[in-house]
Amino acid sequence: MINEMLEWVKEIVVLYGRIITLVPFLLITALFIGKRSISEIPVFDFLIIITLAVVAGVDISNPNISHLNTTIAISAIAFLQRVISTLIIKNRRIGKLITFEPTIVIQNGTMLVGNLKRIRYSLDNILQMLREKDIFNLTDVELAIVEANGNLTVYKKANKSFVTIEDLEIKKKHEGISYPVILEGKIDSTVLNQLNLNEKWLINQLQKKGIKELDSIFFASINDNHELHFSFVNEVTKATHRIVH
């Protein structure tokens, strides 16, 4: 009886010891993986988190499993995620292969049924997500996009947007939506074609602004009025204030 009690106490001590050592290690692993995985939860990072949870859960529930092997496994999973995340940042093609693309589901107040079926979202799913954004009328929406992380981004029609300083003027300037036209030095001809423009026009506009190399542009967008906005690869920006918690 005493031996059984001692064995039971030993198992409890081992269990608590595993929890005490594993939880801080998982916290360190999460910080190593980065803020992106915690905030967005794209599909690949979701699988990584599930795998980490399974490995940690099995280690805690089964004292016969080597604690050292669990630590090595968690380290290897975190390192794999870090490598894949770096590759995604450096090569957008890799990112497209292992994650979802943003999908337009509402355009000019009209539900795009084909896109809904493709991403397996029901009408009820979209209507609920709209209500969570205080939108109860589909006609108020100019554009709605299901992002890679499953969240819904909504751009309201001009007359349904919140009042701004610009709205206080008699006449409101409508700039429309800005579309990405250059991504990491590569031109997206599809956007130009939709705006009845071409690469020659874009290059001419770049030359007018003194931009000679496409590789120097990290991101460029264009709106319905054909106005361009740029972010450069070597552009260094510094936040005016530090955000802490």
Secondary structure, 3 states (H helix, E strand, C coil): CHHHHHHHHHHHHHHHHHHHHHHHHHHHHHHHHCHHHHHCCCHHHHHHHHHHHHHHHHHHHCCCCCHHHHHHHHHHHHHHHHHHHHHHHHCHHHHHHHCCCCEEEEECCEECHHHHHHHCCCHHHHHHHHHCCCCCCHHHEEEEEECCCCCEEEEECHHHCCCCCHHHCCCCCCCCCCEEEEECCEECHHHHHHCCCCHHHHHHHHHHCCCCCHHHEEEEEECCCCCEEEEECCCCCCCCCCCCC
